[in-house]
Amino acid sequence: RAPIETTEANLDAILRRLLAAHVVPVLVETRAPYLGGRYRDLFERLADRHRVPLVDDVIADILADPAKKSDEIHPNAIGYQELADQIAEAIEPILAAHEKRTGR
């Protein structure tokens, strides 16, 4: 329930710290039905600003399907598996590039 500006500033600070520690974060958009669409631009701005992968629309899609959620705002095991699959797809090119570069 924080103002969107506060949310953006907090996420920006987290991303800066992770990148400074040489960690490549993955942003997972939480534009769920109960948040409204105002967060879409926030996640896109942060992903562009920090040049990090963005997994978008997956939470909204999961929570729109009763078979994939345990309550109104949390996925169930099927929903979390779908989320994990989407994140894996987003980071696969990063991991492949790292492996090619380092041989591990």
KOLDO-802483 format. One record per atom (N, C-alpha, C): residue in three letters; chain; atom name; x, y, z. Coordinates in steps of 0.1 Angstrom, whole numbers, plus 5000, padded with zeros to 4 digits. Example, Ala and Ser with C-alpha at 12.3 -4.5 7.8 and 13.67 -1.06 7.14 Angstrom:
KOLDO-802483
+-----+----+----+------+------+------+
:  aa : ch : at :    X :    Y :    Z :
+-----+----+----+------+------+------+
: ala :  A :  N : 5132 : 4943 : 5078 :
: ala :  A : CA : 5123 : 4955 : 5078 :
: ala :  A :  C : 5132 : 4967 : 5078 :
: ser :  A :  N : 5128 : 4978 : 5071 :
: ser :  A : CA : 5137 : 4989 : 5071 :
: ser :  A :  C : 5129 : 5000 : 5079 :
+-----+----+----+------+------+------+
end
This chain:
KOLDO-802483
+-----+----+----+------+------+------+
:  aa : ch : at :    X :    Y :    Z :
+-----+----+----+------+------+------+
: arg :  A :  N : 5008 : 4988 : 5000 :
: arg :  A : CA : 5000 : 5000 : 5000 :
: arg :  A :  C : 5009 : 5013 : 5000 :
: ala :  A :  N : 5021 : 5011 : 4997 :
: ala :  A : CA : 5030 : 5023 : 4997 :
: ala :  A :  C : 5028 : 5030 : 4983 :
: pro :  A :  N : 5030 : 5043 : 4983 :
: pro :  A : CA : 5029 : 5050 : 4971 :
: pro :  A :  C : 5038 : 5044 : 4960 :
: ile :  A :  N : 5034 : 5045 : 4948 :
: ile :  A : CA : 5042 : 5039 : 4937 :
: ile :  A :  C : 5056 : 5045 : 4936 :
: glu :  A :  N : 5057 : 5057 : 4939 :
: glu :  A : CA : 5071 : 5064 : 4939 :
: glu :  A :  C : 5080 : 5057 : 4950 :
: thr :  A :  N : 5074 : 5054 : 4961 :
: thr :  A : CA : 5082 : 5048 : 4972 :
: thr :  A :  C : 5086 : 5033 : 4967 :
: thr :  A :  N : 5077 : 5026 : 4961 :
: thr :  A : CA : 5079 : 5013 : 4956 :
: thr :  A :  C : 5091 : 5013 : 4946 :
: glu :  A :  N : 5090 : 5023 : 4937 :
: glu :  A : CA : 5100 : 5024 : 4926 :
: glu :  A :  C : 5114 : 5027 : 4933 :
: ala :  A :  N : 5114 : 5036 : 4942 :
: ala :  A : CA : 5127 : 5040 : 4948 :
: ala :  A :  C : 5133 : 5028 : 4956 :
: asn :  A :  N : 5124 : 5021 : 4963 :
: asn :  A : CA : 5129 : 5009 : 4970 :
: asn :  A :  C : 5135 : 4998 : 4961 :
: leu :  A :  N : 5127 : 4995 : 4950 :
: leu :  A : CA : 5132 : 4985 : 4941 :
: leu :  A :  C : 5144 : 4990 : 4934 :
: asp :  A :  N : 5145 : 5003 : 4931 :
: asp :  A : CA : 5157 : 5008 : 4924 :
: asp :  A :  C : 5169 : 5006 : 4933 :
: ala :  A :  N : 5168 : 5009 : 4946 :
: ala :  A : CA : 5179 : 5007 : 4956 :
: ala :  A :  C : 5183 : 4993 : 4957 :
: ile :  A :  N : 5173 : 4984 : 4957 :
: ile :  A : CA : 5176 : 4969 : 4958 :
: ile :  A :  C : 5184 : 4965 : 4945 :
: leu :  A :  N : 5179 : 4969 : 4934 :
: leu :  A : CA : 5186 : 4966 : 4921 :
: leu :  A :  C : 5201 : 4971 : 4921 :
: arg :  A :  N : 5202 : 4983 : 4925 :
: arg :  A : CA : 5216 : 4989 : 4926 :
: arg :  A :  C : 5225 : 4981 : 4935 :
: arg :  A :  N : 5220 : 4977 : 4946 :
: arg :  A : CA : 5229 : 4969 : 4955 :
: arg :  A :  C : 5232 : 4955 : 4950 :
: leu :  A :  N : 5222 : 4949 : 4944 :
: leu :  A : CA : 5225 : 4936 : 4938 :
: leu :  A :  C : 5235 : 4937 : 4926 :
: leu :  A :  N : 5233 : 4947 : 4918 :
: leu :  A : CA : 5242 : 4948 : 4906 :
: leu :  A :  C : 5256 : 4952 : 4911 :
: ala :  A :  N : 5257 : 4960 : 4922 :
: ala :  A : CA : 5270 : 4964 : 4928 :
: ala :  A :  C : 5277 : 4951 : 4933 :
: ala :  A :  N : 5269 : 4941 : 4937 :
: ala :  A : CA : 5275 : 4929 : 4943 :
: ala :  A :  C : 5277 : 4918 : 4931 :
: his :  A :  N : 5275 : 4923 : 4919 :
: his :  A : CA : 5277 : 4914 : 4907 :
: his :  A :  C : 5267 : 4903 : 4907 :
: val :  A :  N : 5255 : 4906 : 4911 :
: val :  A : CA : 5244 : 4896 : 4910 :
: val :  A :  C : 5235 : 4902 : 4899 :
: val :  A :  N : 5230 : 4893 : 4891 :
: val :  A : CA : 5221 : 4897 : 4880 :
: val :  A :  C : 5207 : 4894 : 4885 :
: pro :  A :  N : 5199 : 4904 : 4889 :
: pro :  A : CA : 5186 : 4902 : 4893 :
: pro :  A :  C : 5176 : 4900 : 4882 :
: val :  A :  N : 5165 : 4893 : 4884 :
: val :  A : CA : 5154 : 4892 : 4875 :
: val :  A :  C : 5142 : 4899 : 4881 :
: leu :  A :  N : 5137 : 4908 : 4874 :
: leu :  A : CA : 5124 : 4915 : 4879 :
: leu :  A :  C : 5113 : 4906 : 4875 :
: val :  A :  N : 5104 : 4903 : 4884 :
: val :  A : CA : 5092 : 4896 : 4881 :
: val :  A :  C : 5080 : 4906 : 4884 :
: glu :  A :  N : 5074 : 4910 : 4873 :
: glu :  A : CA : 5063 : 4920 : 4874 :
: glu :  A :  C : 5052 : 4914 : 4882 :
: thr :  A :  N : 5047 : 4922 : 4892 :
: thr :  A : CA : 5036 : 4918 : 4901 :
: thr :  A :  C : 5024 : 4926 : 4897 :
: arg :  A :  N : 5022 : 4928 : 4885 :
: arg :  A : CA : 5010 : 4936 : 4881 :
: arg :  A :  C : 4998 : 4926 : 4881 :
: ala :  A :  N : 4995 : 4922 : 4893 :
: ala :  A : CA : 4983 : 4913 : 4895 :
: ala :  A :  C : 4970 : 4921 : 4894 :
: pro :  A :  N : 4959 : 4914 : 4892 :
: pro :  A : CA : 4946 : 4920 : 4890 :
: pro :  A :  C : 4943 : 4930 : 4901 :
: tyr :  A :  N : 4947 : 4927 : 4914 :
: tyr :  A : CA : 4944 : 4936 : 4925 :
: tyr :  A :  C : 4952 : 4948 : 4926 :
: leu :  A :  N : 4963 : 4949 : 4918 :
: leu :  A : CA : 4972 : 4961 : 4918 :
: leu :  A :  C : 4968 : 4971 : 4907 :
: gly :  A :  N : 4961 : 4967 : 4897 :
: gly :  A : CA : 4958 : 4976 : 4886 :
: gly :  A :  C : 4970 : 4977 : 4877 :
: gly :  A :  N : 4969 : 4984 : 4866 :
: gly :  A : CA : 4979 : 4984 : 4856 :
: gly :  A :  C : 4990 : 4995 : 4858 :
: arg :  A :  N : 4989 : 5003 : 4869 :
: arg :  A : CA : 4999 : 5014 : 4870 :
: arg :  A :  C : 5013 : 5009 : 4873 :
: tyr :  A :  N : 5015 : 4996 : 4876 :
: tyr :  A : CA : 5028 : 4992 : 4879 :
: tyr :  A :  C : 5036 : 4987 : 4867 :
: arg :  A :  N : 5029 : 4985 : 4856 :
: arg :  A : CA : 5036 : 4980 : 4844 :
: arg :  A :  C : 5047 : 4989 : 4840 :
: asp :  A :  N : 5045 : 5002 : 4839 :
: asp :  A : CA : 5055 : 5011 : 4835 :
: asp :  A :  C : 5067 : 5011 : 4845 :
: leu :  A :  N : 5064 : 5010 : 4858 :
: leu :  A : CA : 5074 : 5009 : 4868 :
: leu :  A :  C : 5084 : 4998 : 4865 :
: phe :  A :  N : 5079 : 4986 : 4863 :
: phe :  A : CA : 5088 : 4975 : 4861 :
: phe :  A :  C : 5096 : 4976 : 4848 :
: glu :  A :  N : 5089 : 4981 : 4837 :
: glu :  A : CA : 5096 : 4983 : 4825 :
: glu :  A :  C : 5107 : 4994 : 4826 :
: arg :  A :  N : 5104 : 5005 : 4833 :
: arg :  A : CA : 5114 : 5015 : 4836 :
: arg :  A :  C : 5126 : 5009 : 4843 :
: leu :  A :  N : 5124 : 5002 : 4854 :
: leu :  A : CA : 5135 : 4996 : 4862 :
: leu :  A :  C : 5143 : 4986 : 4854 :
: ala :  A :  N : 5136 : 4978 : 4846 :
: ala :  A : CA : 5143 : 4968 : 4838 :
: ala :  A :  C : 5152 : 4975 : 4827 :
: asp :  A :  N : 5147 : 4985 : 4821 :
: asp :  A : CA : 5154 : 4993 : 4811 :
: asp :  A :  C : 5166 : 5000 : 4818 :
: arg :  A :  N : 5163 : 5007 : 4829 :
: arg :  A : CA : 5173 : 5015 : 4835 :
: arg :  A :  C : 5185 : 5006 : 4840 :
: his :  A :  N : 5182 : 4995 : 4845 :
: his :  A : CA : 5193 : 4986 : 4850 :
: his :  A :  C : 5197 : 4975 : 4841 :
: arg :  A :  N : 5191 : 4974 : 4829 :
: arg :  A : CA : 5194 : 4964 : 4819 :
: arg :  A :  C : 5193 : 4950 : 4825 :
: val :  A :  N : 5182 : 4947 : 4832 :
: val :  A : CA : 5180 : 4934 : 4837 :
: val :  A :  C : 5168 : 4927 : 4831 :
: pro :  A :  N : 5167 : 4914 : 4831 :
: pro :  A : CA : 5155 : 4907 : 4826 :
: pro :  A :  C : 5143 : 4910 : 4833 :
: leu :  A :  N : 5132 : 4911 : 4826 :
: leu :  A : CA : 5119 : 4913 : 4832 :
: leu :  A :  C : 5109 : 4902 : 4827 :
: val :  A :  N : 5104 : 4895 : 4837 :
: val :  A : CA : 5093 : 4885 : 4834 :
: val :  A :  C : 5080 : 4892 : 4837 :
: asp :  A :  N : 5073 : 4894 : 4826 :
: asp :  A : CA : 5060 : 4902 : 4828 :
: asp :  A :  C : 5048 : 4894 : 4825 :
: asp :  A :  N : 5037 : 4898 : 4831 :
: asp :  A : CA : 5024 : 4892 : 4829 :
: asp :  A :  C : 5021 : 4879 : 4835 :
: val :  A :  N : 5032 : 4872 : 4840 :
: val :  A : CA : 5030 : 4858 : 4845 :
: val :  A :  C : 5021 : 4858 : 4858 :
: ile :  A :  N : 5024 : 4867 : 4867 :
: ile :  A : CA : 5016 : 4866 : 4879 :
: ile :  A :  C : 5001 : 4869 : 4876 :
: ala :  A :  N : 4998 : 4879 : 4868 :
: ala :  A : CA : 4984 : 4882 : 4865 :
: ala :  A :  C : 4978 : 4870 : 4858 :
: asp :  A :  N : 4985 : 4863 : 4849 :
: asp :  A : CA : 4980 : 4851 : 4842 :
: asp :  A :  C : 4977 : 4840 : 4852 :
: ile :  A :  N : 4986 : 4838 : 4861 :
: ile :  A : CA : 4985 : 4827 : 4871 :
: ile :  A :  C : 4973 : 4830 : 4880 :
: leu :  A :  N : 4972 : 4842 : 4885 :
: leu :  A : CA : 4961 : 4845 : 4895 :
: leu :  A :  C : 4947 : 4847 : 4888 :
: ala :  A :  N : 4947 : 4847 : 4875 :
: ala :  A : CA : 4935 : 4848 : 4867 :
: ala :  A :  C : 4929 : 4834 : 4866 :
: asp :  A :  N : 4937 : 4823 : 4869 :
: asp :  A : CA : 4932 : 4810 : 4867 :
: asp :  A :  C : 4930 : 4803 : 4881 :
: pro :  A :  N : 4918 : 4800 : 4885 :
: pro :  A : CA : 4916 : 4794 : 4898 :
: pro :  A :  C : 4923 : 4781 : 4900 :
: ala :  A :  N : 4927 : 4774 : 4890 :
: ala :  A : CA : 4934 : 4761 : 4891 :
: ala :  A :  C : 4949 : 4763 : 4895 :
: lys :  A :  N : 4953 : 4776 : 4894 :
: lys :  A : CA : 4967 : 4779 : 4897 :
: lys :  A :  C : 4970 : 4787 : 4909 :
: lys :  A :  N : 4959 : 4789 : 4917 :
: lys :  A : CA : 4961 : 4798 : 4929 :
: lys :  A :  C : 4955 : 4791 : 4942 :
: ser :  A :  N : 4961 : 4794 : 4953 :
: ser :  A : CA : 4956 : 4788 : 4966 :
: ser :  A :  C : 4946 : 4798 : 4972 :
: asp :  A :  N : 4947 : 4811 : 4969 :
: asp :  A : CA : 4938 : 4820 : 4974 :
: asp :  A :  C : 4938 : 4832 : 4964 :
: glu :  A :  N : 4932 : 4843 : 4968 :
: glu :  A : CA : 4930 : 4854 : 4958 :
: glu :  A :  C : 4944 : 4860 : 4954 :
: ile :  A :  N : 4954 : 4859 : 4962 :
: ile :  A : CA : 4967 : 4866 : 4958 :
: ile :  A :  C : 4979 : 4857 : 4958 :
: his :  A :  N : 4978 : 4844 : 4960 :
: his :  A : CA : 4989 : 4835 : 4961 :
: his :  A :  C : 4987 : 4823 : 4951 :
: pro :  A :  N : 4998 : 4820 : 4944 :
: pro :  A : CA : 4997 : 4808 : 4935 :
: pro :  A :  C : 4997 : 4796 : 4944 :
: asn :  A :  N : 4993 : 4785 : 4938 :
: asn :  A : CA : 4995 : 4772 : 4944 :
: asn :  A :  C : 5007 : 4765 : 4938 :
: ala :  A :  N : 5009 : 4752 : 4940 :
: ala :  A : CA : 5021 : 4745 : 4935 :
: ala :  A :  C : 5021 : 4746 : 4920 :
: ile :  A :  N : 5010 : 4745 : 4913 :
: ile :  A : CA : 5009 : 4746 : 4898 :
: ile :  A :  C : 5013 : 4760 : 4894 :
: gly :  A :  N : 5008 : 4770 : 4901 :
: gly :  A : CA : 5011 : 4783 : 4897 :
: gly :  A :  C : 5026 : 4787 : 4900 :
: tyr :  A :  N : 5031 : 4782 : 4911 :
: tyr :  A : CA : 5045 : 4785 : 4913 :
: tyr :  A :  C : 5054 : 4778 : 4903 :
: gln :  A :  N : 5050 : 4766 : 4899 :
: gln :  A : CA : 5058 : 4759 : 4888 :
: gln :  A :  C : 5058 : 4767 : 4875 :
: glu :  A :  N : 5047 : 4772 : 4872 :
: glu :  A : CA : 5046 : 4781 : 4860 :
: glu :  A :  C : 5055 : 4793 : 4861 :
: leu :  A :  N : 5054 : 4799 : 4873 :
: leu :  A : CA : 5063 : 4811 : 4876 :
: leu :  A :  C : 5078 : 4807 : 4874 :
: ala :  A :  N : 5081 : 4796 : 4880 :
: ala :  A : CA : 5095 : 4791 : 4879 :
: ala :  A :  C : 5099 : 4788 : 4865 :
: asp :  A :  N : 5090 : 4783 : 4857 :
: asp :  A : CA : 5093 : 4780 : 4843 :
: asp :  A :  C : 5095 : 4793 : 4835 :
: gln :  A :  N : 5087 : 4803 : 4838 :
: gln :  A : CA : 5088 : 4816 : 4831 :
: gln :  A :  C : 5102 : 4823 : 4835 :
: ile :  A :  N : 5105 : 4822 : 4848 :
: ile :  A : CA : 5118 : 4828 : 4852 :
: ile :  A :  C : 5130 : 4821 : 4846 :
: ala :  A :  N : 5129 : 4807 : 4845 :
: ala :  A : CA : 5140 : 4799 : 4839 :
: ala :  A :  C : 5141 : 4803 : 4825 :
: glu :  A :  N : 5130 : 4805 : 4818 :
: glu :  A : CA : 5131 : 4809 : 4804 :
: glu :  A :  C : 5138 : 4822 : 4802 :
: ala :  A :  N : 5135 : 4832 : 4811 :
: ala :  A : CA : 5141 : 4845 : 4810 :
: ala :  A :  C : 5156 : 4845 : 4813 :
: ile :  A :  N : 5160 : 4836 : 4822 :
: ile :  A : CA : 5175 : 4836 : 4826 :
: ile :  A :  C : 5183 : 4826 : 4818 :
: glu :  A :  N : 5177 : 4818 : 4810 :
: glu :  A : CA : 5184 : 4808 : 4802 :
: glu :  A :  C : 5195 : 4814 : 4793 :
: pro :  A :  N : 5192 : 4825 : 4786 :
: pro :  A : CA : 5202 : 4831 : 4778 :
: pro :  A :  C : 5214 : 4837 : 4786 :
: ile :  A :  N : 5211 : 4842 : 4798 :
: ile :  A : CA : 5221 : 4848 : 4806 :
: ile :  A :  C : 5230 : 4836 : 4811 :
: leu :  A :  N : 5224 : 4825 : 4815 :
: leu :  A : CA : 5232 : 4814 : 4820 :
: leu :  A :  C : 5241 : 4808 : 4809 :
: ala :  A :  N : 5235 : 4807 : 4797 :
: ala :  A : CA : 5242 : 4802 : 4785 :
: ala :  A :  C : 5254 : 4811 : 4782 :
: ala :  A :  N : 5252 : 4824 : 4782 :
: ala :  A : CA : 5263 : 4833 : 4779 :
: ala :  A :  C : 5274 : 4832 : 4789 :
: his :  A :  N : 5270 : 4831 : 4802 :
: his :  A : CA : 5280 : 4829 : 4813 :
: his :  A :  C : 5288 : 4816 : 4811 :
: glu :  A :  N : 5281 : 4805 : 4808 :
: glu :  A : CA : 5288 : 4793 : 4806 :
: glu :  A :  C : 5297 : 4793 : 4794 :
: lys :  A :  N : 5293 : 4800 : 4784 :
: lys :  A : CA : 5302 : 4801 : 4772 :
: lys :  A :  C : 5314 : 4809 : 4775 :
: arg :  A :  N : 5312 : 4820 : 4783 :
: arg :  A : CA : 5323 : 4829 : 4786 :
: arg :  A :  C : 5333 : 4822 : 4796 :
: thr :  A :  N : 5327 : 4815 : 4806 :
: thr :  A : CA : 5336 : 4810 : 4817 :
: thr :  A :  C : 5339 : 4795 : 4815 :
: gly :  A :  N : 5331 : 4788 : 4807 :
: gly :  A : CA : 5333 : 4773 : 4806 :
: gly :  A :  C : 5327 : 4765 : 4817 :
: arg :  A :  N : 5319 : 4772 : 4826 :
: arg :  A : CA : 5312 : 4765 : 4837 :
: arg :  A :  C : 5297 : 4768 : 4836 :
+-----+----+----+------+------+------+
end
